[in-house]
């Protein structure tokens, strides 16, 4: 009896401490403005690619949701990629980068597209020579004693990406105490989001991005990509992917690592079937989608060219 009482007392105490499983984003991003300004130039510059045609911004449209709204993006020579480009917005709050988590942080992530033969198809040896023969040489020397290196290139890009956060979404305002910031449908959608179990993977500041989970817990999704297994080669990691952030999700279709649907309604239904094994009505889907739209934040000034 005493043990049961202690358990429920601790449970109630924990709920009171963590009343909401989602936290608002900080209103101000933390980054070095001078280095981020250099990183911004690099982000928009196709000079980073081997043939001078592809920039970071090619696949990450900052005027909208931070992705390109394509199933798979295109790189140099019109080559089509094999995985959906995730949004760059709020990526700083992800615990790992890429769908399979192969990069530990934004700086390590920045290496991938530059060296990927399908994306930018470049080498850092070639890129450093190119940048040293341009306006960038002086700019790097003013900020980095070592000048232009693989580390300073990726550091500058990562510093800029730290500025790409979308705070003050209506739902963030709601969490901060403005109960009129979201509609009744959105409030009901949030309640369903929690009661149906979506919250078990999509929580925290980024409403996701902080754990791996199997794509197809209940039902086989027939994913061609093996996910985390591609990195670890461990059978237990087959079909495990980094849970994506749902911030600005209403603007980042198509959905999932393979872009299998462009409909947010359909994505919600798929998750209910694949991950939760729970029925969800059309009305419930409508309300959950309404809630998800309340996660659209403010596009930062740093995103504007």
Secondary structure, DSSP 8 states (H G I E B T S, - for coil): -HHHHHHHHHHHHHHHHT--SB----SS----HHHHHHHHHHHT-GGGSTTS---HHHH--TTTTSS-S-SS-B-GGG-B-SS-----TTGGGSSSBSTT--BSSHHHHHHHHHH-TTTT---HHHHHHHHHTSTHHHHHHHH-TT-S-HHHHHHHHHHHHHT------HHHHHHTT-TTSS-HHHHHHHHHHHHTTGGGTS-BTTTS-S-EEES-SSS----SS-BTHHHH--GGGTTEEE----TTGGGS-SBTTTT-BS-HHHHHHHHIIIII-----HHHHHHHHHHHHTT-----GGG--
